[in-house]
Amino acid sequence: MIRVEGSVYRPGDPGYDAERDGFQLHGQHRPDVIVAAAGAADVRAAVEYAVERGLPVAVQASGHGLAETAEGGVLISTRAMDGVRVDPAAGTAWVEAGARWEKVIAEAGRHGLAPPSGSSPNVGAVGYTLGGGMGLLARQYGYAADHVRAFEVVTADGRARQVTPGDELFRALLGGGGNFGVVTGMEIGLLPVARLYGGGLYFDSTAEVLEAWRAWTETVPDELTSAIAMVPLPDAPVIPEPLRGRHVTHVRVAYTGDAESGERLVAPLRSAGEVLMERLGDMPYTESHTISDDPPHPHAYAGAGTLLTELDSAAAFAVAGPSAEVPTVLQVRHLGGALAKPSPAVIGHREARYVLHVVAGLDDPDTPGGPGAQDVEAVRAYQRRQMDALGGVGTFLNFHCGPATESEVAAAYDPDVYQDLRRLKATYDPANTFRLNHNIPPASA
Ligand SMILES: Cc1cc2nc3c(=O)[nH]c(=O)nc-3n(C[C@H](O)[C@H](O)[C@H](O)COP(=O)(O)OP(=O)(O)OC[C@H]3O[C@@H](n4cnc5c(N)ncnc54)[C@H](O)[C@@H]3O)c2cc1C
């Protein structure tokens, strides 16, 4: 029996599926118990219940980062804990476990401020930040984890702890994912950003466009963060007419300088190929979701990624271009700037200059065998092969959609940091209760 203010669901209960369903529809967890937490006390009760019975605990806010297909255990759903409180004088926000970036963006925007949010406003702020968090303005402001001031976290011993810089657990939470406890809220510093110049240019996908973007990234200031996405688009009415049915390359730009210098900076890109469509201009940060235009609807997908010190445009093009073996969306983000600087966050491989990741749609559980259906094992094998061939220096786990092997998780950190994280895991979660994630196993005694 779990006594909570929120709700408890078991398989077969009305509401079980609705509480469990998130953005990722592939490999959904089938827990024995779902605790839809109303607050930190419910999280403590759920953790205590699980630990007493030796059950693993998973945490879900939005389901954008589902890492492990699991049977059984306890799922703590933080969806209802979505409070956001901005302190404009301090330039900070208190963000509860289940709040999505869209709410933080709206609240901060009222005061001319912005959070270190990423391409999709539907992603959960806490889960994103625990994975490091690579935002739209990352080259100027670093990782989201670099902006955390405090966490409230329930650890495996059932204690609710306030964790601040100086506590050994603080650093582990800046990139160590959900391994060390359930974060019930965090305080973050907001960015002094009310507007930006940004948006996108669309081209037909060619290796030349990719190479032109790569060469251009070497010329831009840290105030400009950009990415490129190669996307096979369907011939469907929802797609803007100039892009319909084409394999397009979408160059995405976010620049905090004025519009005039933004236009000047972007100008050389226009000669990369014929511009099929353009959406660039000055915008309030509250419109920043239009830059990447990520899909908002839940679907089934698998993805993998790698951090690169060099981008071989021809090789990257072959992974996801029109004649790729598996229809794939490829994204490359330009790193460097503040991302390359040391910070307390445990994120490794600061020398990487690009992060590349691929995503492929999977057989939709609602329409098995439907259009775009692809077999998960074949897709994962393809993605692993391609990532190995690109020869990256490590992984950025936020862009690793789905289960990661122990070595893929280890490859997200510098080796000595990883050993430190394993030691801290042994201190704070020796039974590995929080293992349904990109798991860092406890160091053996
Ligand atoms: C469309 C899309 C766009 C994205 N864009 C970006 C981007 O621009 N930059 C970037 O860095 N990442 C990005 N991501 C990756 C995203 O940040 C991660 O998938 C992140 O884990 C999502 O967190 P969530 O809470 O929304 O997802 P969930 O699936 O609900 O949670 C993912 C994991 O985070 C952990 N977690 C979540 N909440 C808590 C908590 N309160 N306490 C402890 N652990 C917790 C758990 O391990 C959980 O399994 C994107 C993902 C998608 C699908």
The ligand as an SDF file (V2000), in Angstrom:
LIG
                    3D

 53 58  0  0  0  0  0  0  0  0999 V2000
   12.3570   16.1140  -30.0150 C   0  0  0  0  0  0  0  0  0  0  0  0
   13.4950   16.1300  -29.0320 C   0  0  0  0  0  0  0  0  0  0  0  0
   14.2820   17.2800  -28.9220 C   0  0  0  0  0  0  0  0  0  0  0  0
   15.3460   17.3320  -28.0180 C   0  0  0  0  0  0  0  0  0  0  0  0
   16.1390   18.4380  -27.9620 N   0  0  0  0  0  0  0  0  0  0  0  0
   17.1990   18.4710  -27.1150 C   0  0  0  0  0  0  0  0  0  0  0  0
   18.0890   19.5900  -27.0830 C   0  0  0  0  0  0  0  0  0  0  0  0
   17.9280   20.5560  -27.8230 O   0  0  0  0  0  0  0  0  0  0  0  0
   19.1350   19.5490  -26.2190 N   0  0  0  0  0  0  0  0  0  0  0  0
   19.3480   18.5010  -25.3630 C   0  0  0  0  0  0  0  0  0  0  0  0
   20.2990   18.5250  -24.5890 O   0  0  0  0  0  0  0  0  0  0  0  0
   18.5110   17.4340  -25.3810 N   0  0  0  0  0  0  0  0  0  0  0  0
   17.4690   17.3870  -26.2390 C   0  0  0  0  0  0  0  0  0  0  0  0
   16.6620   16.2940  -26.2770 N   0  0  0  0  0  0  0  0  0  0  0  0
   16.9580   15.1610  -25.3840 C   0  0  0  0  0  0  0  0  0  0  0  0
   16.2750   15.3490  -24.0330 C   0  0  0  0  0  0  0  0  0  0  0  0
   16.8540   16.4170  -23.3310 O   0  0  0  0  0  0  0  0  0  0  0  0
   16.4450   14.0570  -23.2180 C   0  0  0  0  0  0  0  0  0  0  0  0
   15.7920   13.0240  -23.8990 O   0  0  0  0  0  0  0  0  0  0  0  0
   15.9210   14.2000  -21.7950 C   0  0  0  0  0  0  0  0  0  0  0  0
   16.2640   13.0180  -21.0800 O   0  0  0  0  0  0  0  0  0  0  0  0
   14.4210   14.3700  -21.7970 C   0  0  0  0  0  0  0  0  0  0  0  0
   13.9620   14.5670  -20.4850 O   0  0  0  0  0  0  0  0  0  0  0  0
   12.3950   14.4200  -20.1800 P   0  0  0  0  0  0  0  0  0  0  0  0
   12.2070   14.5480  -18.7370 O   0  0  0  0  0  0  0  0  0  0  0  0
   11.6650   15.2970  -21.1160 O   0  0  0  0  0  0  0  0  0  0  0  0
   12.1080   12.9270  -20.6670 O   0  0  0  0  0  0  0  0  0  0  0  0
   11.6990   11.6430  -19.8210 P   0  0  0  0  0  0  0  0  0  0  0  0
   11.6760   10.5290  -20.8200 O   0  0  0  0  0  0  0  0  0  0  0  0
   10.4830   11.8830  -19.0480 O   0  0  0  0  0  0  0  0  0  0  0  0
   12.9350   11.4210  -18.8540 O   0  0  0  0  0  0  0  0  0  0  0  0
   14.1590   10.9770  -19.3810 C   0  0  0  0  0  0  0  0  0  0  0  0
   15.0540   10.5000  -18.2890 C   0  0  0  0  0  0  0  0  0  0  0  0
   15.5040   11.6060  -17.5450 O   0  0  0  0  0  0  0  0  0  0  0  0
   15.6290   11.2220  -16.1800 C   0  0  0  0  0  0  0  0  0  0  0  0
   14.7460   12.0840  -15.3800 N   0  0  0  0  0  0  0  0  0  0  0  0
   13.7050   12.8320  -15.8250 C   0  0  0  0  0  0  0  0  0  0  0  0
   13.1870   13.5270  -14.7930 N   0  0  0  0  0  0  0  0  0  0  0  0
   13.9030   13.1980  -13.6980 C   0  0  0  0  0  0  0  0  0  0  0  0
   13.8560   13.5670  -12.3490 C   0  0  0  0  0  0  0  0  0  0  0  0
   12.9570   14.4340  -11.8950 N   0  0  0  0  0  0  0  0  0  0  0  0
   14.7430   13.0410  -11.4910 N   0  0  0  0  0  0  0  0  0  0  0  0
   15.6720   12.1610  -11.9110 C   0  0  0  0  0  0  0  0  0  0  0  0
   15.7650   11.7660  -13.1940 N   0  0  0  0  0  0  0  0  0  0  0  0
   14.8920   12.2670  -14.0660 C   0  0  0  0  0  0  0  0  0  0  0  0
   15.2520    9.7750  -16.0520 C   0  0  0  0  0  0  0  0  0  0  0  0
   16.4150    8.9760  -16.1440 O   0  0  0  0  0  0  0  0  0  0  0  0
   14.4100    9.5650  -17.2790 C   0  0  0  0  0  0  0  0  0  0  0  0
   14.4510    8.2200  -17.7500 O   0  0  0  0  0  0  0  0  0  0  0  0
   15.6000   16.2090  -27.1830 C   0  0  0  0  0  0  0  0  0  0  0  0
   14.8100   15.0610  -27.2870 C   0  0  0  0  0  0  0  0  0  0  0  0
   13.7800   15.0140  -28.2070 C   0  0  0  0  0  0  0  0  0  0  0  0
   12.9840   13.7460  -28.3350 C   0  0  0  0  0  0  0  0  0  0  0  0
  1  2  1  0
  2  3  1  0
  2 52  2  0
  3  4  2  0
  4  5  1  0
  4 50  1  0
  5  6  2  0
  6  7  1  0
  6 13  1  0
  7  8  2  0
  7  9  1  0
  9 10  1  0
 10 11  2  0
 10 12  1  0
 12 13  2  0
 13 14  1  0
 14 15  1  0
 14 50  1  0
 15 16  1  0
 16 17  1  0
 16 18  1  0
 18 19  1  0
 18 20  1  0
 20 21  1  0
 20 22  1  0
 22 23  1  0
 23 24  1  0
 24 25  2  0
 24 26  1  0
 24 27  1  0
 27 28  1  0
 28 29  2  0
 28 30  1  0
 28 31  1  0
 31 32  1  0
 32 33  1  0
 33 34  1  0
 33 48  1  0
 34 35  1  0
 35 36  1  0
 35 46  1  0
 36 37  1  0
 36 45  1  0
 37 38  2  0
 38 39  1  0
 39 40  1  0
 39 45  2  0
 40 41  1  0
 40 42  2  0
 42 43  1  0
 43 44  2  0
 44 45  1  0
 46 47  1  0
 46 48  1  0
 48 49  1  0
 50 51  2  0
 51 52  1  0
 52 53  1  0
M  END
$$$$
